[in-house]
Amino acid sequence: ISSHKLFDYVKELASDKYAGRLTGTEEYNASAEWVVSHFKKWGIAPAVSKNSYFQAFPIPYTLIFKGCEVYLHLPSKESAIKKYYQYESEFIPGSTSGSGEVTAEVIYVGYGATAPELGYDDYQGVDVKGKIILMEREVPVSPDKDPELFKKWRPYSFHQYKLENAVAHGAKGMLYNYGPIGNPNNSYDEGFIYSHVGSAVVSDVFSGTGRKHKNAVAKIKKTLKPQSFATGKVFTIKNITEHHHEGVGYNVIGILEGSDPVLKEEVIILGGHLDHLGRCYEIMPGANDNASAVSVIMGIAEAMSKCPIKSRRSVMFLCFGAEEQGIVGSGYYVEHPVVPLEKTLAFVNMDGVGCGDKLTALAAKNYPEFWKFIEKANQKYIHRVVNPRYFAN
């Protein structure tokens, strides 16, 4: 397997012709067709049906266009002063934002959670109706420090919950303290305008309020009590978007049949997601996330198809769609497996494997017997630093 060839695959998938491979778009479909063209060339059989590599599933998607803005209104006796924030380094439009513009006071709502069974409500004591909220991502409890407590908080950690809860409380916009990075893994509400922001925006929201952001977050984590308040700052968020509720996505699934007449009914899956973020509003090419893994899948598929020593069990090569939109493609596969799940012995998922000289094996310690095979192969043949971890989530 040539690293040069794998790198060429990455360059192809990350090229502008595929426009960031957002699932549901024609550009994503073109990238899927390109992968399939190689499977066909190597004799990797279609797994969805006798003639098809494509497993279709519904996936709404949102397109983001140029003209998106985030700015702060600074009080002045002479005239209005607007402080505009820099695209990409200081804000990125929400990938499922509604289209339009909202100007309002910003209300800090911590983690945006309403959890009565935990005695916690970030919206208690503040009125966010018609306002813009500033919100943290995740929850104030770590899965690594206290896995059992985290399980109780986990439902409140999802982006979809946070957005839907904000809408339910009457908020019209959101500055989401998240990177800023692009991420289409969220709900869509036509009247809700939001962008992801970073430290520059957060610092300006807290400036002059008598509070410090890091202290507010630390206090929430320590006491598990909200620190919500009206900031007095007025912001404008403007996004230009186009939502497609009718979107259809595809998993790409090929299979190399095993050589044993009995064991070939069992399958080992090698997978990774093909999609990325699309345009937000510039193209997000997704070279490492996750063209790198798809390239490795392709390299292994070609090598195994040409190897004179055949695997006794069948090997499936599975390129998921819509991972970035909420692991929708993999979820659909689990509900509609092309090989029964009880015949699926193992699954190796790869994500972001193209940067650096080390790898992390997430959940390796959850499955120690399976991990032994990979560890032994690495020690004998590859000699890379691979760090096995336990995954509490």
Backbone hydrogen bonds in HBPLUS format (Angstrom, degrees):
<---DONOR---> <-ACCEPTOR-->    atom                        ^
c    i                          cat <-CA-CA->   ^        H-A-AA   ^      H-
h    n   atom  resd res      DA  || num        DHA   H-A  angle D-A-AA Bond
n    s   type  num  typ     dist DA aas  dist angle  dist       angle   num
A0006-LEU N   A0002-SER O   3.11 MM   4  6.46 160.2  2.15 148.7 154.1     1
A0007-PHE N   A0003-SER O   2.91 MM   4  6.08 154.3  1.98 143.1 149.9     2
A0008-ASP N   A0004-HIS O   3.01 MM   4  6.29 145.9  2.13 140.5 149.6     3
A0009-TYR N   A0005-LYS O   3.02 MM   4  6.41 147.5  2.12 146.3 155.0     4
A0010-VAL N   A0006-LEU O   3.01 MM   4  6.40 155.0  2.08 148.4 154.9     5
A0011-LYS N   A0007-PHE O   2.96 MM   4  6.25 161.5  2.00 149.6 154.0     6
A0012-GLU N   A0008-ASP O   3.01 MM   4  6.23 153.7  2.08 145.0 151.8     7
A0013-LEU N   A0009-TYR O   2.98 MM   4  6.25 171.9  1.99 158.8 159.5     8
A0014-ALA N   A0010-VAL O   2.89 MM   4  6.00 147.8  2.00 151.7 160.9     9
A0015-SER N   A0012-GLU O   3.15 MM   3  5.26 162.7  2.18 107.9 112.2    10
A0018-TYR N   A0015-SER O   3.22 MM   3  6.15 163.0  2.26 124.6 127.8    11
A0019-ALA N   A0016-ASP O   2.97 MM   3  4.94 154.9  2.03 104.5 112.8    12
A0021-ARG N   A0018-TYR O   2.81 MM   3  5.47 170.5  1.82 137.2 140.0    13
A0278-GLY N   A0020-GLY O   3.04 MM 258  3.74 151.3  2.13 107.7 103.2    14
A0276-HIS N   A0021-ARG O   3.02 MM 255  5.22 155.2  2.08 116.5 121.5    15
A0025-THR N   A0022-LEU O   3.14 MM   3  5.95 166.0  2.16 145.1 148.5    16
A0029-ASN N   A0025-THR O   3.18 MM   4  6.54 162.9  2.21 147.1 151.5    17
A0030-ALA N   A0026-GLU O   2.90 MM   4  6.17 148.2  2.00 145.3 153.8    18
A0031-SER N   A0027-GLU O   3.10 MM   4  6.41 151.1  2.19 143.4 150.3    19
A0031-SER N   A0028-TYR O   3.04 MM   3  5.15 117.3  2.45  97.8 113.1    20
A0032-ALA N   A0028-TYR O   2.97 MM   4  6.33 152.0  2.05 152.7 161.1    21
A0033-GLU N   A0029-ASN O   2.94 MM   4  6.23 155.1  2.01 147.2 153.9    22
A0034-TRP N   A0030-ALA O   3.00 MM   4  6.24 147.4  2.11 141.4 150.2    23
A0035-VAL N   A0031-SER O   3.12 MM   4  6.45 154.2  2.19 145.4 150.7    24
A0036-VAL N   A0032-ALA O   3.03 MM   4  6.29 165.2  2.05 151.9 156.0    25
A0037-SER N   A0033-GLU O   2.92 MM   4  6.14 147.2  2.03 145.2 153.8    26
A0038-HIS N   A0035-VAL O   3.09 MM   3  5.45 132.8  2.32 105.3 116.9    27
A0039-PHE N   A0035-VAL O   3.11 MM   4  6.53 156.6  2.17 148.0 155.1    28
A0040-LYS N   A0036-VAL O   2.90 MM   4  6.14 165.1  1.92 160.3 162.6    29
A0041-LYS N   A0037-SER O   3.26 MM   4  6.37 153.1  2.33 131.1 138.1    30
A0042-TRP N   A0038-HIS O   3.03 MM   4  6.29 144.9  2.16 150.1 158.8    31
A0042-TRP N   A0039-PHE O   3.19 MM   3  5.27 126.3  2.50  96.0 109.3    32
A0044-ILE N   A0039-PHE O   2.89 MM   5  4.92 156.1  1.95 152.8 148.4    33
A0043-GLY N   A0040-LYS O   3.19 MM   3  5.20 158.2  2.24 102.4 109.1    34
A0045-ALA N   A0255-ILE O   3.00 MM 210  5.23 132.8  2.23 157.1 147.8    35
A0255-ILE N   A0045-ALA O   2.82 MM 210  5.23 152.2  1.89 145.3 154.1    36
A0047-ALA N   A0253-ILE O   3.22 MM 206  5.60 153.8  2.29 146.5 139.3    37
A0048-VAL N   A0052-SER O   3.14 MM   4  5.56 134.0  2.36 153.9 162.1    38
A0049-SER N   A0052-SER O   3.30 MM   3  5.06 151.1  2.39 138.1 135.7    39
A0253-ILE N   A0053-TYR O   2.82 MM 200  5.04 163.4  1.84 144.5 150.3    40
A0055-GLN N   A0251-ASN O   2.92 MM 196  5.00 164.6  1.95 146.5 151.4    41
A0251-ASN N   A0055-GLN O   2.91 MM 196  5.00 155.2  1.98 136.4 142.7    42
A0057-PHE N   A0249-GLY O   2.96 MM 192  5.35 145.4  2.08 141.0 143.8    43
A0249-GLY N   A0057-PHE O   2.76 MM 192  5.35 169.2  1.77 170.9 171.0    44
A0059-ILE N   A0247-GLY O   2.84 MM 188  4.92 175.0  1.84 123.3 124.8    45
A0061-TYR N   A0244-HIS O   3.02 MM 183  5.30 155.3  2.08 136.3 142.0    46
A0244-HIS N   A0061-TYR O   2.72 MM 183  5.30 161.0  1.75 170.8 177.7    47
A0063-LEU N   A0242-GLU O   2.85 MM 179  5.07 168.9  1.86 145.5 146.1    48
A0242-GLU N   A0063-LEU O   2.91 MM 179  5.07 142.1  2.05 142.1 148.0    49
A0065-PHE N   A0240-ILE O   2.89 MM 175  5.47 162.3  1.92 171.9 168.7    50
A0069-GLU N   A0238-LYS O   2.78 MM 169  5.01 153.3  1.85 138.6 146.8    51
A0238-LYS N   A0069-GLU O   2.88 MM 169  5.01 170.2  1.89 150.8 149.6    52
A0085-TYR N   A0070-VAL O   3.04 MM  15  5.83 156.0  2.10 178.4 170.7    53
A0071-TYR N   A0236-THR O   3.03 MM 165  5.39 158.2  2.08 148.0 154.1    54
A0236-THR N   A0071-TYR O   2.84 MM 165  5.39 153.7  1.91 158.7 165.6    55
A0072-LEU N   A0083-LYS O   2.87 MM  11  5.00 152.9  1.94 138.8 142.0    56
A0083-LYS N   A0072-LEU O   2.84 MM  11  5.00 165.5  1.86 148.4 153.2    57
A0073-HIS N   A0234-VAL O   2.88 MM 161  5.53 175.9  1.89 164.1 162.7    58
A0074-LEU N   A0081-ILE O   2.79 MM   7  5.15 173.8  1.79 159.1 160.6    59
A0090-GLU N   A0086-GLN O   2.91 MM   4  5.11 148.1  2.02 148.4 151.7    60
A0091-PHE N   A0086-GLN O   3.16 MM   5  6.42 128.2  2.44 154.4 154.1    61
A0088-GLU N   A0091-PHE O   2.73 MM   3  5.31 147.1  1.84 166.0 158.7    62
A0092-ILE N   A0196-HIS O   2.90 MM 104  5.22 151.3  1.98 146.6 153.1    63
A0196-HIS N   A0092-ILE O   2.80 MM 104  5.22 160.2  1.84 171.8 164.9    64
A0094-GLY N   A0194-TYR O   2.99 MM 100  5.36 146.2  2.11 134.2 131.9    65
A0097-SER N   A0094-GLY O   3.12 MM   3  5.00 163.5  2.15 113.0 111.4    66
A0098-GLY N   A0192-PHE O   2.89 MM  94  5.29 162.8  1.92 156.2 152.7    67
A0100-GLY N   A0239-ASN O   2.84 MM 139  5.59 162.9  1.86 159.1 164.1    68
A0239-ASN N   A0100-GLY O   2.98 MM 139  5.59 161.4  2.01 166.8 169.9    69
A0102-VAL N   A0237-ILE O   2.95 MM 135  5.48 156.6  2.00 151.7 159.4    70
A0237-ILE N   A0102-VAL O   2.94 MM 135  5.48 157.6  1.99 154.7 161.2    71
A0104-ALA N   A0235-PHE O   3.07 MM 131  5.85 152.0  2.15 160.2 167.1    72
A0235-PHE N   A0104-ALA O   3.05 MM 131  5.85 158.2  2.10 160.7 154.4    73
A0132-ILE N   A0105-GLU O   3.04 MM  27  6.02 170.8  2.05 158.2 159.1    74
A0106-VAL N   A0233-LYS O   2.75 MM 127  5.64 144.8  1.87 162.3 172.7    75
A0231-THR N   A0106-VAL O   3.14 MM 125  5.89 160.7  2.18 158.1 164.0    76
A0107-ILE N   A0132-ILE O   2.78 MM  25  6.24 152.7  1.85 154.0 163.3    77
A0134-LEU N   A0107-ILE O   2.92 MM  27  6.06 152.8  2.00 138.7 141.0    78
A0108-TYR N   A0229-PHE O   2.92 MM 121  5.42 150.3  2.01 174.2 164.5    79
A0229-PHE N   A0108-TYR O   3.11 MM 121  5.42 143.3  2.25 133.8 144.3    80
A0109-VAL N   A0134-LEU O   3.03 MM  25  6.13 172.3  2.04 162.9 163.0    81
A0112-GLY N   A0109-VAL O   2.89 MM   3  5.41 160.6  1.92 150.1 148.8    82
A0136-GLU N   A0110-GLY O   2.67 MM  26  5.64 168.7  1.68 155.6 158.0    83
A0122-ASP N   A0113-ALA O   2.81 MM   9  5.54 165.2  1.83 166.8 169.6    84
A0115-ALA N   A0120-TYR O   2.72 MM   5  5.15 154.4  1.78 155.0 164.0    85
A0118-LEU N   A0115-ALA O   2.93 MM   3  5.40 150.0  2.02 113.9 123.5    86
A0120-TYR N   A0115-ALA O   3.16 MM   5  5.15 170.9  2.17 133.5 134.8    87
A0119-GLY N   A0116-PRO O   3.05 MM   3  4.88 158.6  2.09 100.0 106.6    88
A0124-GLN N   A0121-ASP O   3.29 MM   3  5.52 162.6  2.32 107.0 112.2    89
A0126-VAL N   A0123-TYR O   3.38 MM   3  5.69 168.6  2.40 125.8 124.9    90
A0131-LYS N   A0128-VAL O   2.93 MM   3  5.01 164.0  1.96 129.3 128.7    91
A0130-GLY N   A0170-GLY O   2.87 MM  40  6.06 164.6  1.89 145.8 140.4    92
A0172-LYS N   A0131-LYS O   2.88 MM  41  5.63 162.1  1.92 151.8 157.8    93
A0133-ILE N   A0173-GLY O   2.97 MM  40  6.34 159.1  2.01 137.0 137.4    94
A0175-LEU N   A0133-ILE O   2.74 MM  42  6.09 164.5  1.77 164.6 169.9    95
A0135-MET N   A0175-LEU O   3.08 MM  40  6.49 156.6  2.14 155.0 160.3    96
A0177-ASN N   A0135-MET O   2.81 MM  42  5.90 163.5  1.83 168.6 174.3    97
A0146-ASP N   A0142-SER O   3.14 MM   4  6.17 167.0  2.15 151.9 155.5    98
A0150-PHE N   A0146-ASP O   2.92 MM   4  6.11 160.4  1.96 158.0 164.6    99
A0151-LYS N   A0147-PRO O   3.10 MM   4  6.32 146.7  2.21 143.6 150.6   100
A0152-LYS N   A0149-LEU O   3.03 MM   3  5.43 133.0  2.26 106.5 118.4   101
A0153-TRP N   A0150-PHE O   2.90 MM   3  5.00 123.5  2.23  99.5 115.1   102
A0154-ARG N   A0150-PHE O   2.72 MM   4  5.74 132.3  1.94 154.4 169.7   103
A0156-TYR N   A0153-TRP O   2.87 MM   3  5.66 149.4  1.96 128.5 137.1   104
A0157-SER N   A0154-ARG O   2.91 MM   3  5.19 167.9  1.92 121.2 123.6   105
A0162-LYS N   A0158-PHE O   3.15 MM   4  6.46 166.4  2.16 154.7 158.0   106
A0163-LEU N   A0159-HIS O   2.96 MM   4  6.24 166.3  1.98 161.2 163.6   107
A0164-GLU N   A0160-GLN O   2.96 MM   4  6.08 171.5  1.97 155.2 158.1   108
A0165-ASN N   A0161-TYR O   2.82 MM   4  5.91 154.6  1.88 152.9 160.1   109
A0166-ALA N   A0162-LYS O   3.01 MM   4  6.17 150.2  2.10 141.5 149.5   110
A0167-VAL N   A0163-LEU O   2.98 MM   4  6.31 161.4  2.02 155.7 160.1   111
A0168-ALA N   A0164-GLU O   2.95 MM   4  6.12 155.1  2.01 142.4 149.6   112
A0169-HIS N   A0165-ASN O   3.10 MM   4  6.31 134.3  2.31 137.8 148.5   113
A0169-HIS N   A0166-ALA O   3.15 MM   3  5.21 132.4  2.39  95.6 108.2   114
A0171-ALA N   A0166-ALA O   3.12 MM   5  5.55 154.0  2.19 155.3 147.7   115
A0170-GLY N   A0167-VAL O   2.95 MM   3  5.09 159.8  1.99 107.7 113.7   116
A0193-ILE N   A0172-LYS O   3.21 MM  21  6.52 168.4  2.22 144.8 142.3   117
A0174-MET N   A0193-ILE O   3.00 MM  19  6.57 138.6  2.17 141.6 149.5   118
A0195-SER N   A0174-MET O   3.03 MM  21  6.47 153.6  2.10 166.0 172.0   119
A0176-TYR N   A0195-SER O   2.92 MM  19  6.16 172.0  1.93 160.3 161.9   120
A0178-TYR N   A0176-TYR O   2.73 MM   2  5.51 117.1  2.13 118.0 100.8   121
A0197-VAL N   A0176-TYR O   2.85 MM  21  5.79 164.0  1.87 142.7 145.2   122
A0178-TYR N   A0197-VAL O   3.14 MM  19  5.92 128.8  2.41 145.7 159.4   123
A0181-ILE N   A0178-TYR O   3.01 MM   3  6.48 133.9  2.23 152.8 139.2   124
A0186-ASN N   A0184-PRO O   3.00 MM   2  5.71 128.5  2.27 106.8  91.8   125
A0192-PHE N   A0189-ASP O   3.02 MM   3  5.41 171.9  2.03 124.0 125.4   126
A0202-VAL N   A0198-GLY O   3.17 MM   4  6.35 174.2  2.17 157.7 159.5   127
A0203-SER N   A0199-SER O   2.83 MM   4  5.77 160.7  1.87 146.2 151.5   128
A0204-ASP N   A0200-ALA O   3.21 MM   4  6.39 153.3  2.29 139.0 145.7   129
A0205-VAL N   A0201-VAL O   2.97 MM   4  6.26 150.8  2.05 152.6 161.0   130
A0206-PHE N   A0202-VAL O   3.14 MM   4  6.40 156.9  2.19 150.3 155.4   131
A0207-SER N   A0203-SER O   2.92 MM   4  5.94 131.9  2.15 139.7 153.2   132
A0209-THR N   A0206-PHE O   3.08 MM   3  5.57 158.5  2.13 141.0 139.0   133
A0216-ALA N   A0212-LYS O   3.01 MM   4  6.31 153.3  2.09 153.1 161.1   134
A0216-ALA N   A0213-HIS O   3.07 MM   3  5.13 116.2  2.49  97.0 112.6   135
A0217-VAL N   A0213-HIS O   3.01 MM   4  6.32 165.9  2.03 162.7 165.0   136
A0218-ALA N   A0214-LYS O   3.00 MM   4  6.07 160.6  2.04 140.6 146.7   137
A0219-LYS N   A0215-ASN O   2.91 MM   4  6.02 151.9  1.99 143.5 150.7   138
A0220-ILE N   A0216-ALA O   3.05 MM   4  6.32 154.2  2.12 146.7 153.3   139
A0221-LYS N   A0217-VAL O   3.04 MM   4  6.31 166.0  2.06 154.5 157.8   140
A0222-LYS N   A0218-ALA O   2.95 MM   4  6.10 148.3  2.05 142.3 151.4   141
A0223-THR N   A0219-LYS O   2.91 MM   4  5.90 168.3  1.92 150.7 153.8   142
A0224-LEU N   A0220-ILE O   2.67 MM   4  4.91 142.0  1.81 138.3 147.6   143
A0252-VAL N   A0319-CYS O   2.85 MM  67  4.98 171.2  1.86 150.0 151.2   144
A0319-CYS N   A0252-VAL O   2.80 MM  67  4.98 166.7  1.82 157.0 158.8   145
A0254-GLY N   A0317-PHE O   2.98 MM  63  5.17 168.1  2.00 149.4 152.7   146
A0317-PHE N   A0254-GLY O   2.80 MM  63  5.17 168.1  1.81 146.1 150.3   147
A0256-LEU N   A0315-VAL O   2.85 MM  59  5.23 163.8  1.87 152.7 158.2   148
A0315-VAL N   A0256-LEU O   2.98 MM  59  5.23 159.2  2.03 144.3 149.7   149
A0259-SER N   A0311-SER O   2.88 MM  52  6.13 151.2  1.96 137.9 147.5   150
A0260-ASP N   A0312-ARG O   3.29 MM  52  4.77 163.8  2.32 117.4 121.4   151
A0264-LYS N   A0260-ASP O   2.97 MM   4  5.41 145.1  2.09 142.9 146.4   152
A0265-GLU N   A0262-VAL O   3.27 MM   3  6.15 169.5  2.28 120.9 124.1   153
A0266-GLU N   A0263-LEU O   2.90 MM   3  5.53 162.0  1.93 119.4 125.3   154
A0314-SER N   A0266-GLU O   3.09 MM  48  6.18 145.8  2.21 170.6 162.8   155
A0267-VAL N   A0343-LYS O   2.90 MM  76  6.27 158.2  1.95 156.5 159.7   156
A0345-LEU N   A0267-VAL O   2.95 MM  78  6.08 148.3  2.05 156.1 166.3   157
A0268-ILE N   A0314-SER O   2.97 MM  46  6.43 149.3  2.07 149.2 157.5   158
A0316-MET N   A0268-ILE O   2.85 MM  48  6.11 161.0  1.89 148.0 154.5   159
A0269-ILE N   A0346-ALA O   2.92 MM  77  6.23 172.1  1.92 153.9 152.9   160
A0348-VAL N   A0269-ILE O   2.92 MM  79  6.32 162.4  1.95 160.5 163.2   161
A0270-LEU N   A0316-MET O   2.85 MM  46  6.10 166.8  1.87 165.1 167.7   162
A0318-LEU N   A0270-LEU O   3.02 MM  48  6.22 163.6  2.05 147.0 152.3   163
A0271-GLY N   A0348-VAL O   2.91 MM  77  6.18 172.8  1.91 157.6 159.6   164
A0350-MET N   A0271-GLY O   2.88 MM  79  6.29 149.5  1.98 145.3 153.5   165
A0272-GLY N   A0318-LEU O   3.16 MM  46  6.70 145.3  2.28 161.5 166.5   166
A0320-PHE N   A0272-GLY O   2.99 MM  48  6.09 143.5  2.13 127.9 136.6   167
A0274-LEU N   A0320-PHE O   2.76 MM  46  5.67 164.5  1.78 154.2 156.8   168
A0284-MET N   A0278-GLY O   2.86 MM   6  5.67 163.9  1.88 161.2 164.8   169
A0280-CYS N   A0282-GLU O   2.77 MM   2  5.14 163.8  1.79 138.1 138.5   170
A0291-ALA N   A0286-GLY O   3.24 MM   5  6.31 160.8  2.28 149.4 154.9   171
A0292-SER N   A0287-ALA O   2.90 MM   5  6.15 122.4  2.23 151.3 168.2   172
A0294-VAL N   A0290-ASN O   3.26 MM   4  6.65 165.9  2.28 154.0 157.7   173
A0295-SER N   A0291-ALA O   2.94 MM   4  6.04 152.8  2.01 146.2 153.4   174
A0296-VAL N   A0292-SER O   3.12 MM   4  6.45 148.4  2.22 141.9 150.2   175
A0297-ILE N   A0293-ALA O   2.87 MM   4  6.19 161.5  1.91 154.9 159.9   176
A0298-MET N   A0294-VAL O   2.91 MM   4  6.16 157.2  1.97 146.6 152.7   177
A0299-GLY N   A0295-SER O   2.88 MM   4  6.13 154.6  1.94 144.5 151.7   178
A0300-ILE N   A0296-VAL O   2.93 MM   4  6.17 161.8  1.96 156.6 160.2   179
A0301-ALA N   A0297-ILE O   2.88 MM   4  6.04 156.7  1.93 147.6 155.0   180
A0302-GLU N   A0298-MET O   3.00 MM   4  6.22 162.8  2.03 151.9 155.1   181
A0303-ALA N   A0299-GLY O   3.06 MM   4  6.24 164.3  2.09 144.7 149.5   182
A0304-MET N   A0300-ILE O   2.85 MM   4  5.96 168.1  1.86 156.2 159.1   183
A0305-SER N   A0301-ALA O   3.01 MM   4  6.05 151.7  2.09 141.9 150.0   184
A0306-LYS N   A0302-GLU O   3.18 MM   4  6.34 138.8  2.36 144.1 153.5   185
A0307-CYS N   A0303-ALA O   3.03 MM   4  6.03 117.4  2.43 138.8 154.5   186
A0307-CYS N   A0304-MET O   3.37 MM   3  5.05 147.2  2.49  91.6 100.8   187
A0329-GLY N   A0321-GLY O   3.13 MM   8  4.87 122.2  2.48 143.3 148.3   188
A0328-VAL N   A0322-ALA O   2.98 MM   6  5.35 146.7  2.09 148.4 138.5   189
A0326-GLY N   A0323-GLU O   3.13 MM   3  5.52 149.2  2.23 118.6 117.8   190
A0327-ILE N   A0323-GLU O   2.92 MM   4  3.83 176.5  1.92 119.5 118.9   191
A0331-GLY N   A0327-ILE O   3.14 MM   4  6.13 150.4  2.24 134.5 143.3   192
A0332-TYR N   A0328-VAL O   2.86 MM   4  6.06 151.2  1.94 147.1 154.8   193
A0333-TYR N   A0329-GLY O   2.99 MM   4  6.27 152.0  2.07 142.7 150.5   194
A0334-VAL N   A0330-SER O   3.04 MM   4  6.30 161.3  2.07 151.0 154.6   195
A0335-GLU N   A0331-GLY O   3.24 MM   4  6.51 148.7  2.34 141.2 148.9   196
A0336-HIS N   A0332-TYR O   2.83 MM   4  5.99 130.2  2.07 141.5 156.6   197
A0336-HIS N   A0333-TYR O   2.98 MM   3  4.83 127.5  2.26  93.0 108.1   198
A0343-LYS N   A0340-PRO O   2.84 MM   3  5.34 152.4  1.91 113.8 123.1   199
A0344-THR N   A0341-LEU O   3.01 MM   3  4.97 160.1  2.05 103.8 109.8   200
A0359-LEU N   A0385-VAL O   2.94 MM  26  6.36 160.2  1.98 158.1 164.5   201
A0387-ASN N   A0359-LEU O   2.81 MM  28  6.28 160.2  1.85 157.9 158.6   202
A0361-ALA N   A0387-ASN O   2.88 MM  26  5.80 166.9  1.90 131.4 135.7   203
A0364-ALA N   A0361-ALA O   3.25 MM   3  5.50 157.4  2.31 126.8 124.2   204
A0389-ARG N   A0361-ALA O   3.04 MM  28  6.02 152.2  2.12 154.9 146.2   205
A0366-ASN N   A0363-ALA O   3.05 MM   3  5.00 141.5  2.20  96.5 108.2   206
A0367-TYR N   A0364-ALA O   3.15 MM   3  5.45 143.7  2.29 102.9 112.5   207
A0365-LYS N   A0389-ARG O   3.07 MM  24  5.55 168.4  2.09 126.9 128.8   208
A0371-TRP N   A0367-TYR O   2.96 MM   4  6.15 159.8  2.01 154.5 161.2   209
A0372-LYS N   A0368-PRO O   3.13 MM   4  6.26 140.9  2.29 142.2 149.5   210
A0373-PHE N   A0370-PHE O   3.22 MM   3  5.88 137.3  2.41 114.4 122.5   211
A0375-GLU N   A0371-TRP O   2.92 MM   4  6.12 168.4  1.94 163.4 167.1   212
A0376-LYS N   A0372-LYS O   2.93 MM   4  5.98 159.7  1.97 146.0 151.3   213
A0377-ALA N   A0373-PHE O   3.05 MM   4  6.23 160.3  2.09 144.8 150.2   214
A0378-ASN N   A0374-ILE O   2.92 MM   4  6.12 157.2  1.98 149.5 156.0   215
A0379-GLN N   A0375-GLU O   3.01 MM   4  6.21 162.2  2.04 149.3 153.7   216
A0380-LYS N   A0376-LYS O   3.01 MM   4  6.16 145.1  2.13 143.7 153.2   217
A0381-TYR N   A0377-ALA O   2.86 MM   4  5.82 160.4  1.90 151.4 156.2   218
A0382-ILE N   A0378-ASN O   3.09 MM   4  4.73 122.6  2.44 110.8 126.6   219
A0383-HIS N   A0378-ASN O   2.73 MM   5  5.40 173.2  1.73 148.5 150.0   220
